[in-house]
């Protein structure tokens, strides 16, 4: 009895995901729209983090005051930014929170980058 094993290589994995140039126009527009939305939300987050940090605390309190089902939907739709809000409201030193939030936002925008 012979057994065959299939190994996943970088070549087979790369063929599963199409590059940005190989996508259809609709897929490109969707990727660009999601990236743009993510960049705008991240930019607003950084803006308020630098100019008016209390506003982020207000947004966190507002989301926590919502119905639990609505909170779940908000968390699912805006997960990276909700994690950043949660990190921002932790009682840690401001420089530590700032670095963690910036790192999470950079990571999020890198994941949404359509030209990888």
Buried (B, 14 or more C-beta within 10 A) or exposed (E): EEEEEEEEEEEEEEEEEEEEEEBEEEEBEEBBEEBEEBBEBBEEBBEBBEEEBEEBBEBBEEBEEEEEEEBEEBBEEBEBBBBBBBBBBEEEEEEEBBEBBBEBBEEBBEEBEBEE
